[in-house]
Amino acid sequence: MSDDATPAKVRLTDELGHTPRCPECNDTGERDSGGAHPWGEPIYLACECKDVEIGRRWREDSSLAAWFPITARRMRELQEENDRLCAAVTLLRECERTLEMWADVAPAVSLRADIRKLLTQVA
Ligand SMILES: [Zn+2]
């Protein structure tokens, strides 16, 4: 078979160094149904071999990072933000307790009330 007669998707697979393994689709992921459209093009159907390959990869590593890397990155960013916010809340609680010592100083009482208001929003 000459290169001109080889479908582009088969050539692409070969150029990447993969040895075609599936006898149904030649590792293209699409197999010829045997039918044709009215305009003459063959009708291709999804080959089940890709489902098998995807299932194998899933069983090997079904981590969020492997399959949904953008979501995994966003989750890490949100976790880091949550950690920073938790540290800020801890610091505010310590400040609020420290201000108990100055219960007779008006600015401290006012500041403590503001901190308590903030803490009720995150509790
Ligand atoms: Zn196949």
py3Dmol code that shows the C-alpha trace and the ligand (Angstrom):
import py3Dmol

protein = """\
ATOM      1  CA  MET A   1       0.000   0.000   0.000  1.00  0.00           C
ATOM      2  CA  SER A   2       1.418   3.380  -0.955  1.00  0.00           C
ATOM      3  CA  ASP A   3       1.388   6.355   1.417  1.00  0.00           C
ATOM      4  CA  ASP A   4      -1.201   8.094  -0.774  1.00  0.00           C
ATOM      5  CA  ALA A   5      -3.667   5.256  -0.237  1.00  0.00           C
ATOM      6  CA  THR A   6      -3.211   5.229   3.542  1.00  0.00           C
ATOM      7  CA  PRO A   7      -5.834   7.304   5.380  1.00  0.00           C
ATOM      8  CA  ALA A   8      -4.341  10.351   7.137  1.00  0.00           C
ATOM      9  CA  LYS A   9      -5.345   9.169  10.587  1.00  0.00           C
ATOM     10  CA  VAL A  10      -3.511   5.864  10.077  1.00  0.00           C
ATOM     11  CA  ARG A  11      -0.394   7.658   8.842  1.00  0.00           C
ATOM     12  CA  LEU A  12      -0.538   9.981  11.880  1.00  0.00           C
ATOM     13  CA  THR A  13      -0.583   7.037  14.224  1.00  0.00           C
ATOM     14  CA  ASP A  14       2.368   5.474  12.435  1.00  0.00           C
ATOM     15  CA  GLU A  15       4.341   8.737  12.446  1.00  0.00           C
ATOM     16  CA  LEU A  16       3.998   8.860  16.226  1.00  0.00           C
ATOM     17  CA  GLY A  17       5.703   5.511  16.428  1.00  0.00           C
ATOM     18  CA  HIS A  18       2.695   3.486  17.530  1.00  0.00           C
ATOM     19  CA  THR A  19       2.296   0.062  16.056  1.00  0.00           C
ATOM     20  CA  PRO A  20      -1.287  -0.430  14.923  1.00  0.00           C
ATOM     21  CA  ARG A  21      -2.812  -3.137  17.057  1.00  0.00           C
ATOM     22  CA  CYS A  22      -6.556  -3.124  16.544  1.00  0.00           C
ATOM     23  CA  PRO A  23      -7.631  -5.227  13.565  1.00  0.00           C
ATOM     24  CA  GLU A  24     -11.006  -3.443  13.471  1.00  0.00           C
ATOM     25  CA  CYS A  25      -9.792   0.167  13.237  1.00  0.00           C
ATOM     26  CA  ASN A  26      -6.013   0.030  12.843  1.00  0.00           C
ATOM     27  CA  ASP A  27      -5.855   2.123  16.054  1.00  0.00           C
ATOM     28  CA  THR A  28      -7.724   5.053  14.502  1.00  0.00           C
ATOM     29  CA  GLY A  29     -10.622   4.686  16.941  1.00  0.00           C
ATOM     30  CA  GLU A  30     -13.085   4.431  14.062  1.00  0.00           C
ATOM     31  CA  ARG A  31     -14.065   1.297  12.209  1.00  0.00           C
ATOM     32  CA  ASP A  32     -15.759   1.019   8.854  1.00  0.00           C
ATOM     33  CA  SER A  33     -19.409   0.091   9.309  1.00  0.00           C
ATOM     34  CA  GLY A  34     -19.557  -1.426   5.859  1.00  0.00           C
ATOM     35  CA  GLY A  35     -22.175   1.118   4.845  1.00  0.00           C
ATOM     36  CA  ALA A  36     -21.846   4.347   2.922  1.00  0.00           C
ATOM     37  CA  HIS A  37     -23.449   7.768   2.964  1.00  0.00           C
ATOM     38  CA  PRO A  38     -25.571   8.711  -0.098  1.00  0.00           C
ATOM     39  CA  TRP A  39     -22.649  10.850  -1.263  1.00  0.00           C
ATOM     40  CA  GLY A  40     -20.361   7.835  -1.258  1.00  0.00           C
ATOM     41  CA  GLU A  41     -18.219   8.327   1.836  1.00  0.00           C
ATOM     42  CA  PRO A  42     -17.918   5.302   4.087  1.00  0.00           C
ATOM     43  CA  ILE A  43     -19.762   5.424   7.392  1.00  0.00           C
ATOM     44  CA  TYR A  44     -17.385   5.052  10.326  1.00  0.00           C
ATOM     45  CA  LEU A  45     -18.420   3.931  13.778  1.00  0.00           C
ATOM     46  CA  ALA A  46     -16.533   4.320  17.054  1.00  0.00           C
ATOM     47  CA  CYS A  47     -14.377   1.297  17.688  1.00  0.00           C
ATOM     48  CA  GLU A  48     -14.664  -0.353  21.089  1.00  0.00           C
ATOM     49  CA  CYS A  49     -10.892  -0.753  21.387  1.00  0.00           C
ATOM     50  CA  LYS A  50     -10.553   2.894  22.483  1.00  0.00           C
ATOM     51  CA  ASP A  51     -13.069   2.293  25.269  1.00  0.00           C
ATOM     52  CA  VAL A  52     -10.931  -0.616  26.440  1.00  0.00           C
ATOM     53  CA  GLU A  53      -7.797   1.536  26.327  1.00  0.00           C
ATOM     54  CA  ILE A  54      -9.497   4.360  28.229  1.00  0.00           C
ATOM     55  CA  GLY A  55     -10.743   1.862  30.818  1.00  0.00           C
ATOM     56  CA  ARG A  56      -7.236   0.449  31.250  1.00  0.00           C
ATOM     57  CA  ARG A  57      -5.771   3.938  31.751  1.00  0.00           C
ATOM     58  CA  TRP A  58      -8.559   4.763  34.235  1.00  0.00           C
ATOM     59  CA  ARG A  59      -7.844   1.636  36.294  1.00  0.00           C
ATOM     60  CA  GLU A  60      -4.129   2.477  36.345  1.00  0.00           C
ATOM     61  CA  ASP A  61      -4.651   6.078  37.464  1.00  0.00           C
ATOM     62  CA  SER A  62      -8.077   7.607  38.034  1.00  0.00           C
ATOM     63  CA  SER A  63      -6.752  10.659  39.847  1.00  0.00           C
ATOM     64  CA  LEU A  64      -8.294  14.070  39.306  1.00  0.00           C
ATOM     65  CA  ALA A  65      -4.898  15.402  38.199  1.00  0.00           C
ATOM     66  CA  ALA A  66      -4.551  12.772  35.469  1.00  0.00           C
ATOM     67  CA  TRP A  67      -8.020  13.174  33.933  1.00  0.00           C
ATOM     68  CA  PHE A  68      -9.044  16.717  34.821  1.00  0.00           C
ATOM     69  CA  PRO A  69      -5.791  18.679  35.277  1.00  0.00           C
ATOM     70  CA  ILE A  70      -7.432  22.118  35.113  1.00  0.00           C
ATOM     71  CA  THR A  71      -9.940  21.171  37.808  1.00  0.00           C
ATOM     72  CA  ALA A  72      -7.134  19.642  39.890  1.00  0.00           C
ATOM     73  CA  ARG A  73      -5.099  22.857  39.622  1.00  0.00           C
ATOM     74  CA  ARG A  74      -8.143  24.935  40.617  1.00  0.00           C
ATOM     75  CA  MET A  75      -8.761  22.615  43.595  1.00  0.00           C
ATOM     76  CA  ARG A  76      -5.143  23.105  44.731  1.00  0.00           C
ATOM     77  CA  GLU A  77      -5.507  26.886  44.400  1.00  0.00           C
ATOM     78  CA  LEU A  78      -8.748  26.838  46.422  1.00  0.00           C
ATOM     79  CA  GLN A  79      -7.159  24.620  49.072  1.00  0.00           C
ATOM     80  CA  GLU A  80      -4.238  27.030  49.368  1.00  0.00           C
ATOM     81  CA  GLU A  81      -6.658  29.972  49.647  1.00  0.00           C
ATOM     82  CA  ASN A  82      -8.644  28.084  52.285  1.00  0.00           C
ATOM     83  CA  ASP A  83      -5.456  27.405  54.244  1.00  0.00           C
ATOM     84  CA  ARG A  84      -4.565  31.120  54.165  1.00  0.00           C
ATOM     85  CA  LEU A  85      -8.075  32.091  55.296  1.00  0.00           C
ATOM     86  CA  CYS A  86      -8.007  29.539  58.131  1.00  0.00           C
ATOM     87  CA  ALA A  87      -4.688  30.990  59.300  1.00  0.00           C
ATOM     88  CA  ALA A  88      -6.210  34.499  59.208  1.00  0.00           C
ATOM     89  CA  VAL A  89      -9.200  33.333  61.271  1.00  0.00           C
ATOM     90  CA  THR A  90      -6.883  31.767  63.835  1.00  0.00           C
ATOM     91  CA  LEU A  91      -4.974  35.033  64.081  1.00  0.00           C
ATOM     92  CA  LEU A  92      -8.222  36.999  64.499  1.00  0.00           C
ATOM     93  CA  ARG A  93      -9.320  34.675  67.316  1.00  0.00           C
ATOM     94  CA  GLU A  94      -5.993  35.232  69.078  1.00  0.00           C
ATOM     95  CA  CYS A  95      -6.387  39.008  68.669  1.00  0.00           C
ATOM     96  CA  GLU A  96      -9.925  38.858  69.999  1.00  0.00           C
ATOM     97  CA  ARG A  97      -8.745  36.962  73.107  1.00  0.00           C
ATOM     98  CA  THR A  98      -5.852  39.401  73.621  1.00  0.00           C
ATOM     99  CA  LEU A  99      -8.255  42.353  73.491  1.00  0.00           C
ATOM    100  CA  GLU A 100     -10.190  40.869  76.456  1.00  0.00           C
ATOM    101  CA  MET A 101      -7.386  42.244  78.657  1.00  0.00           C
ATOM    102  CA  TRP A 102      -8.273  45.801  77.654  1.00  0.00           C
ATOM    103  CA  ALA A 103     -11.983  45.584  78.312  1.00  0.00           C
ATOM    104  CA  ASP A 104     -11.906  49.028  79.929  1.00  0.00           C
ATOM    105  CA  VAL A 105     -10.293  50.775  76.919  1.00  0.00           C
ATOM    106  CA  ALA A 106     -12.897  52.039  74.491  1.00  0.00           C
ATOM    107  CA  PRO A 107     -10.917  51.565  71.236  1.00  0.00           C
ATOM    108  CA  ALA A 108     -10.061  47.981  72.261  1.00  0.00           C
ATOM    109  CA  VAL A 109     -13.718  47.242  73.014  1.00  0.00           C
ATOM    110  CA  SER A 110     -14.734  48.604  69.630  1.00  0.00           C
ATOM    111  CA  LEU A 111     -11.996  46.642  67.829  1.00  0.00           C
ATOM    112  CA  ARG A 112     -12.949  43.467  69.690  1.00  0.00           C
ATOM    113  CA  ALA A 113     -16.588  43.928  68.622  1.00  0.00           C
ATOM    114  CA  ASP A 114     -15.481  44.309  65.001  1.00  0.00           C
ATOM    115  CA  ILE A 115     -13.379  41.153  65.227  1.00  0.00           C
ATOM    116  CA  ARG A 116     -16.277  39.239  66.771  1.00  0.00           C
ATOM    117  CA  LYS A 117     -18.508  40.405  63.906  1.00  0.00           C
ATOM    118  CA  LEU A 118     -15.938  39.122  61.384  1.00  0.00           C
ATOM    119  CA  LEU A 119     -15.621  35.798  63.201  1.00  0.00           C
ATOM    120  CA  THR A 120     -19.384  35.225  63.182  1.00  0.00           C
ATOM    121  CA  GLN A 121     -19.229  35.391  59.370  1.00  0.00           C
ATOM    122  CA  VAL A 122     -16.757  32.502  59.136  1.00  0.00           C
ATOM    123  CA  ALA A 123     -17.936  30.333  62.026  1.00  0.00           C
TER     124      ALA A 123
END
"""
ligand_1 = """\
1
ZN
Zn -10.180 -0.384 17.270
"""
view = py3Dmol.view(width=600, height=400)
view.addModel(protein, "pdb")
view.setStyle({"model": 0}, {"cartoon": {"style": "trace"}})
view.addModel(ligand_1, "xyz")
view.setStyle({"model": 1}, {"stick": {}})
view.zoomTo()
view.show()
